[in-house]
Amino acid sequence: MEVLTYLQNLIDQTVLGINMAQFVIAFFIFFIALLLKRIIAHLFTKIIFKATQKTSSQMDEMLLKNINKPAEFLVVIIGFYLALQILQLPTQPTDLDKLGRDIVQVLMTFNLAWFCFNMVALLEHWLLHWAKRTESTLDDHLVPFIRKTLRVFIVFLAVLMLVQNLGYSISGLLASLGLGGLAIAMAAKDSLSNIFGSIMILLDRPFTIGDWIKVGDMEGTVDEIGFRSTRIRTFAKTVITVPNSVLMNMSIDNFSQMPKRRIKLTVGVTYDTTPSQMRQAVAAIKQMLRNHAAIHQEFFLVNFTNFGASSLDIMVYCFTTSTKWEEYLDAREDVCLQIMETLGEMGLEIAFPSQTLYMHDMNSEEEKEAITTA
């Protein structure tokens, strides 16, 4: 009886208005939460992780690793919250109940930020996998930048949520950050423009490394696509470094995107060529193009088009099957040589710039006097 009486007296004792029974129940609930945390950790490490290792994808394994610790901590927070509900902390003379609720809010905000912070690693893994399939190195540099930016944003947002949850106004903080951010943005305007230019190059992909492009007066092959600028190696073997912000505001002519290369010639024959010979010459050049292995057969034109100042002009318009510069020049040279051979076999001459002066006898004295006066 004395033992029971002692226990009853012990249970009836209060600390801060809370009896010992409430303390015991709260402690038991928190202990159960810690036990569940250990069970969840065991399930993740011994069962779930082993199951994901049997799959070909790494995304599920990374997802579980990133949510493992926040999930365990969430159980502890729930246990702590339930224990506070059992305790019914007093509000006088100090509002301990509000303090307990604030602690729970801080812990929940921290856990949510922790979860989002870890999920950035999952997004980074997916972006890196996507970037490896591209030839450009720009996206490889852009992925770490995205990761760092997102994590800084998450931490910044978590701090604002903590300040707001603790009952402090964040309007003044945001106003000061807005002014500071404006000053930083003005100072780093060019750098930010280059960064956004890099992002636009990544998204639009107007060119890749090795492409032959022409931008304004600059022409050459793309040597390197950086995070701030792009380097173009000219045909004189010099290197032009162009800021990406400037590059994206200019028209880009990408010659490497041509499916075929154009040959456009004007062949002039002398004026003593007869209509019959002209028809035969046009037909012979068309037949030569049909039999040429380097000429694209989808479309070509050969026509007598103009009475020139010193020649009868034949337009030759066709495309080569190869877009490589060397192979294109070889094909163009061979077409020109075969045209020369074809015209030579027909006895036709290729005209060159010339003038004919016609003179007649001046019998009239008036004509002679006019010329002398002039």
Secondary structure per residue as TSV (DSSP state, phi and psi in degrees):
chain	resnum	aa	ss	phi	psi
A	1	M	-	360.0	-40.3
A	2	E	H	-63.7	-36.9
A	3	V	H	-65.8	-44.5
A	4	L	H	-63.1	-40.7
A	5	T	H	-63.4	-41.0
A	6	Y	H	-63.0	-43.1
A	7	L	H	-64.4	-40.5
A	8	Q	H	-63.6	-41.5
A	9	N	H	-65.8	-36.8
A	10	L	H	-66.3	-40.6
A	11	I	H	-67.9	-34.5
A	12	D	H	-76.8	-14.3
A	13	Q	-	-66.6	144.6
A	14	T	E	-122.7	148.0
A	15	V	E	-129.2	119.4
A	16	L	T	58.3	32.5
A	17	G	T	80.5	9.9
A	18	I	E	-116.6	124.9
A	19	N	E	-78.2	167.0
A	20	M	H	-67.6	-28.4
A	21	A	H	-61.8	-40.4
A	22	Q	H	-64.6	-39.4
A	23	F	H	-62.6	-41.9
A	24	V	H	-64.7	-45.4
A	25	I	H	-64.8	-43.3
A	26	A	H	-61.7	-43.7
A	27	F	H	-62.9	-39.9
A	28	F	H	-64.6	-42.9
A	29	I	H	-63.1	-43.0
A	30	F	H	-66.8	-35.7
A	31	F	H	-65.2	-40.2
A	32	I	H	-62.2	-39.7
A	33	A	H	-62.2	-43.1
A	34	L	H	-64.2	-36.9
A	35	L	H	-66.1	-42.1
A	36	L	H	-63.9	-34.4
A	37	K	H	-60.7	-44.8
A	38	R	H	-64.7	-36.8
A	39	I	H	-66.9	-43.7
A	40	I	H	-62.5	-41.7
A	41	A	H	-61.7	-39.4
A	42	H	H	-66.2	-41.5
A	43	L	I	-62.2	-42.6
A	44	F	I	-64.7	-49.2
A	45	T	I	-76.2	-35.7
A	46	K	I	-96.6	-26.7
A	47	I	I	-117.5	-59.1
A	48	I	I	-68.3	-44.2
A	49	F	H	-61.9	-40.5
A	50	K	H	-65.2	-34.0
A	51	A	H	-68.8	-39.2
A	52	T	H	-71.6	-25.4
A	53	Q	T	-68.0	-17.3
A	54	K	T	-83.3	-12.0
A	55	T	S	-87.2	157.9
A	56	S	S	-76.9	-28.6
A	57	S	-	-84.1	145.3
A	58	Q	S	-95.0	-7.8
A	59	M	H	-64.2	-43.3
A	60	D	H	-66.3	-38.1
A	61	E	H	-65.9	-43.0
A	62	M	H	-65.8	-37.4
A	63	L	H	-60.7	-45.8
A	64	L	H	-66.7	-38.3
A	65	K	H	-65.2	-34.1
A	66	N	H	-78.0	-29.0
A	67	I	H	-96.5	-4.9
A	68	N	H	-60.4	-60.8
A	69	K	H	-64.9	-44.9
A	70	P	H	-59.8	-35.2
A	71	A	H	-66.7	-41.0
A	72	E	H	-63.4	-44.0
A	73	F	H	-67.5	-31.0
A	74	L	H	-62.4	-38.7
A	75	V	H	-62.6	-41.0
A	76	V	H	-64.5	-40.7
A	77	I	H	-63.9	-43.0
A	78	I	H	-62.6	-42.6
A	79	G	H	-62.2	-40.5
A	80	F	H	-65.4	-39.5
A	81	Y	H	-65.9	-45.0
A	82	L	H	-63.9	-36.7
A	83	A	H	-64.5	-40.2
A	84	L	H	-63.4	-36.2
A	85	Q	H	-65.6	-34.8
A	86	I	H	-71.7	-40.1
A	87	L	H	-67.7	-33.8
A	88	Q	T	53.7	64.3
A	89	L	-	-59.6	145.7
A	90	P	-	-73.2	159.9
A	91	T	-	-107.1	-7.8
A	92	Q	S	-129.8	145.1
A	93	P	S	-75.2	-18.2
A	94	T	S	-112.9	136.1
A	95	D	-	-78.8	81.8
A	96	L	H	-71.8	-27.8
A	97	D	H	-63.7	-43.7
A	98	K	H	-64.9	-39.1
A	99	L	H	-60.4	-43.2
A	100	G	H	-63.6	-42.6
A	101	R	H	-65.4	-37.2
A	102	D	H	-64.3	-39.8
A	103	I	H	-63.0	-40.4
A	104	V	H	-63.7	-43.2
A	105	Q	H	-62.6	-40.8
A	106	V	H	-63.2	-43.7
A	107	L	H	-65.8	-39.8
A	108	M	H	-66.2	-42.6
A	109	T	H	-62.2	-43.5
A	110	F	H	-61.7	-42.4
A	111	N	H	-67.0	-40.8
A	112	L	H	-64.0	-42.9
A	113	A	H	-64.4	-37.7
A	114	W	H	-61.3	-44.7
A	115	F	H	-62.3	-47.7
A	116	C	H	-64.9	-37.9
A	117	F	H	-60.5	-41.8
A	118	N	H	-71.3	-33.4
A	119	M	H	-67.6	-20.6
A	120	V	H	-62.0	-34.6
A	121	A	H	-62.5	-36.5
A	122	L	H	-66.4	-43.0
A	123	L	H	-63.5	-39.7
A	124	E	H	-62.8	-41.5
A	125	H	H	-61.3	-41.9
A	126	W	H	-67.4	-40.7
A	127	L	H	-66.7	-39.2
A	128	L	H	-64.7	-39.0
A	129	H	H	-63.2	-37.5
A	130	W	H	-71.9	-37.9
A	131	A	H	-68.6	-29.6
A	132	K	T	-67.0	-20.4
A	133	R	T	-85.0	-2.7
A	134	T	S	-106.5	156.5
A	135	E	S	-83.4	-23.3
A	136	S	-	-73.4	142.8
A	137	T	S	-91.1	-6.7
A	138	L	H	-63.3	-45.1
A	139	D	H	-66.6	-28.1
A	140	D	H	-64.8	-36.1
A	141	H	H	-78.4	-27.2
A	142	L	H	-75.0	-31.8
A	143	V	H	-61.2	-49.7
A	144	P	H	-60.0	-34.6
A	145	F	H	-63.4	-42.6
A	146	I	H	-63.8	-42.0
A	147	R	H	-60.7	-48.5
A	148	K	H	-65.2	-40.3
A	149	T	H	-63.6	-45.0
A	150	L	H	-64.1	-40.3
A	151	R	H	-69.4	-39.1
A	152	V	H	-63.8	-40.0
A	153	F	H	-64.7	-40.2
A	154	I	H	-64.1	-45.2
A	155	V	H	-63.2	-43.5
A	156	F	H	-61.9	-44.1
A	157	L	H	-66.0	-37.5
A	158	A	H	-64.5	-39.8
A	159	V	H	-63.7	-43.0
A	160	L	H	-62.2	-40.4
A	161	M	H	-65.5	-38.9
A	162	L	H	-63.7	-45.3
A	163	V	H	-62.3	-42.1
A	164	Q	H	-65.9	-41.9
A	165	N	H	-67.5	-27.5
A	166	L	T	-81.8	1.3
A	167	G	T	93.9	8.6
A	168	Y	-	-94.8	147.9
A	169	S	-	-81.1	134.3
A	170	I	-	-104.5	3.4
A	171	S	H	-64.4	-42.8
A	172	G	H	-64.8	-38.9
A	173	L	H	-63.6	-43.9
A	174	L	H	-64.9	-36.6
A	175	A	H	-65.0	-43.7
A	176	S	H	-66.7	-39.2
A	177	L	H	-65.9	-33.2
A	178	G	H	-65.1	-43.0
A	179	L	H	-66.6	-42.4
A	180	G	H	-65.3	-40.4
A	181	G	H	-64.8	-35.9
A	182	L	H	-64.8	-42.0
A	183	A	H	-64.3	-42.6
A	184	I	H	-65.2	-41.2
A	185	A	H	-63.9	-38.8
A	186	M	H	-66.2	-39.6
A	187	A	H	-70.4	-33.6
A	188	A	T	-106.2	29.4
A	189	K	H	-59.7	-46.5
A	190	D	H	-65.5	-41.5
A	191	S	H	-63.9	-42.3
A	192	L	H	-65.3	-38.0
A	193	S	H	-62.0	-40.5
A	194	N	H	-66.6	-36.7
A	195	I	H	-64.8	-46.5
A	196	F	H	-66.8	-33.2
A	197	G	H	-62.5	-40.1
A	198	S	H	-62.8	-40.9
A	199	I	H	-64.4	-39.6
A	200	M	H	-66.5	-38.5
A	201	I	H	-62.9	-39.5
A	202	L	H	-63.8	-42.1
A	203	L	H	-78.7	-44.9
A	204	D	H	-80.5	-31.4
A	205	R	-	50.8	59.9
A	206	P	-	-70.9	-17.9
A	207	F	-	-160.9	165.0
A	208	T	-	-131.3	173.8
A	209	I	T	-62.3	131.9
A	210	G	T	97.3	-10.5
A	211	D	-	-73.6	146.4
A	212	W	E	-93.0	114.7
A	213	I	E	-128.1	162.4
A	214	K	E	-132.8	121.9
A	215	V	E	-126.7	106.5
A	216	G	T	62.8	-124.3
A	217	D	T	-89.8	-0.8
A	218	M	E	-95.9	132.5
A	219	E	E	-143.8	137.2
A	220	G	E	164.9	-166.1
A	221	T	E	-101.2	145.7
A	222	V	E	-73.5	116.8
A	223	D	E	-91.6	-37.1
A	224	E	E	-158.9	137.8
A	225	I	E	-110.9	105.3
A	226	G	-	-95.3	-179.8
A	227	F	S	-79.2	-21.6
A	228	R	S	-110.6	-34.4
A	229	S	E	-146.3	169.5
A	230	T	E	-121.6	136.7
A	231	R	E	-105.0	127.8
A	232	I	E	-115.2	122.8
A	233	R	E	-92.1	117.6
A	234	T	E	-76.1	170.6
A	235	F	T	-72.8	-13.5
A	236	A	T	-86.5	6.7
A	237	K	S	71.3	14.3
A	238	T	-	-86.7	164.7
A	239	V	E	-118.0	126.5
A	240	I	E	-107.0	124.6
A	241	T	E	-100.0	118.0
A	242	V	E	-116.3	123.9
A	243	P	E	-59.0	139.6
A	244	N	H	-63.8	-29.6
A	245	S	H	-65.3	-38.4
A	246	V	H	-70.2	-40.5
A	247	L	H	-62.0	-40.0
A	248	M	T	-77.9	-10.0
A	249	N	T	-98.7	9.8
A	250	M	S	-121.0	157.7
A	251	S	-	-76.5	131.3
A	252	I	E	-111.6	120.7
A	253	D	E	-101.7	108.8
A	254	N	E	-99.1	102.2
A	255	F	G	-71.8	-25.3
A	256	S	G	-70.5	-15.2
A	257	Q	G	-84.9	-0.4
A	258	M	-	-69.5	129.7
A	259	P	S	-74.8	-20.2
A	260	K	S	-157.5	160.2
A	261	R	E	-110.5	144.0
A	262	R	E	-92.4	140.8
A	263	I	E	-116.6	123.3
A	264	K	E	-130.1	115.0
A	265	L	E	-125.3	152.0
A	266	T	E	-123.4	111.8
A	267	V	E	-103.1	120.4
A	268	G	E	-104.2	128.7
A	269	V	E	-110.5	160.9
A	270	T	-	-68.7	161.0
A	271	Y	T	-72.8	-9.7
A	272	D	T	-83.6	5.7
A	273	T	-	-72.5	134.0
A	274	T	-	-86.4	159.3
A	275	P	H	-56.1	-39.2
A	276	S	H	-63.2	-43.4
A	277	Q	H	-64.8	-36.5
A	278	M	H	-64.2	-43.0
A	279	R	H	-61.8	-42.1
A	280	Q	H	-66.0	-38.7
A	281	A	H	-64.8	-43.8
A	282	V	H	-62.8	-44.7
A	283	A	H	-64.2	-40.1
A	284	A	H	-66.2	-39.7
A	285	I	H	-66.8	-39.7
A	286	K	H	-61.2	-43.4
A	287	Q	H	-64.6	-37.8
A	288	M	H	-61.9	-42.0
A	289	L	H	-66.5	-36.1
A	290	R	H	-63.4	-31.8
A	291	N	T	-93.9	-1.2
A	292	H	-	-84.9	125.3
A	293	A	T	-70.3	-25.8
A	294	A	T	-89.7	-2.3
A	295	I	B	-100.7	131.9
A	296	H	-	-69.9	128.6
A	297	Q	S	-88.9	-1.5
A	298	E	S	-68.0	-36.2
A	299	F	-	-158.0	129.1
A	300	F	-	-157.6	157.6
A	301	L	E	-133.7	139.1
A	302	V	E	-139.0	116.0
A	303	N	E	-146.9	147.0
A	304	F	E	-78.1	114.4
A	305	T	E	-115.0	-21.9
A	306	N	E	-158.3	147.9
A	307	F	E	-94.6	98.5
A	308	G	-	-78.0	178.2
A	309	A	S	-65.2	-32.8
A	310	S	S	-137.7	13.1
A	311	S	S	-158.5	161.4
A	312	L	E	-95.5	117.6
A	313	D	E	-93.5	133.3
A	314	I	E	-113.6	122.9
A	315	M	E	-89.4	129.9
A	316	V	E	-116.5	118.6
A	317	Y	E	-131.2	115.5
A	318	C	E	-155.6	178.7
A	319	F	E	-132.2	145.8
A	320	T	E	-90.8	151.7
A	321	T	S	-72.9	-27.4
A	322	S	-	-99.3	144.4
A	323	T	-	-102.5	-2.6
A	324	K	-	-70.0	139.7
A	325	W	H	-60.1	-45.6
A	326	E	H	-65.4	-45.6
A	327	E	H	-67.5	-34.8
A	328	Y	H	-63.8	-45.2
A	329	L	H	-63.6	-38.5
A	330	D	H	-62.2	-43.6
A	331	A	H	-66.0	-42.4
A	332	R	H	-62.6	-42.4
A	333	E	H	-62.1	-43.4
A	334	D	H	-66.4	-37.4
A	335	V	H	-62.7	-44.7
A	336	C	H	-62.3	-42.9
A	337	L	H	-65.5	-41.1
A	338	Q	H	-68.4	-33.6
A	339	I	H	-63.7	-42.8
A	340	M	H	-60.7	-44.1
A	341	E	H	-64.1	-42.0
A	342	T	H	-62.6	-47.6
A	343	L	H	-66.4	-36.9
A	344	G	H	-65.2	-39.1
A	345	E	H	-65.7	-27.5
A	346	M	T	-87.9	-0.7
A	347	G	T	77.5	18.5
A	348	L	-	-97.2	146.4
A	349	E	-	-108.6	140.7
A	350	I	B	-79.5	127.6
A	351	A	-	-77.0	156.8
A	352	F	-	-131.0	156.7
A	353	P	S	-55.7	124.5
A	354	S	-	-154.3	162.9
A	355	Q	-	-132.2	143.5
A	356	T	-	-112.1	128.0
A	357	L	-	-107.0	119.8
A	358	Y	-	-100.3	129.4
A	359	M	-	-125.8	148.1
A	360	H	-	-137.1	161.6
A	361	D	-	-68.6	137.3
A	362	M	-	-103.8	92.9
A	363	N	-	-86.2	-24.0
A	364	S	-	-81.9	133.9
A	365	E	H	-64.7	-32.3
A	366	E	H	-64.4	-39.6
A	367	E	H	-64.7	-44.1
A	368	K	H	-63.0	-42.3
A	369	E	H	-64.9	-37.6
A	370	A	H	-64.7	-42.1
A	371	I	H	-66.4	-41.5
A	372	T	H	-63.8	-40.7
A	373	T	H	-64.5	-41.4
A	374	A	-	-63.7	360.0
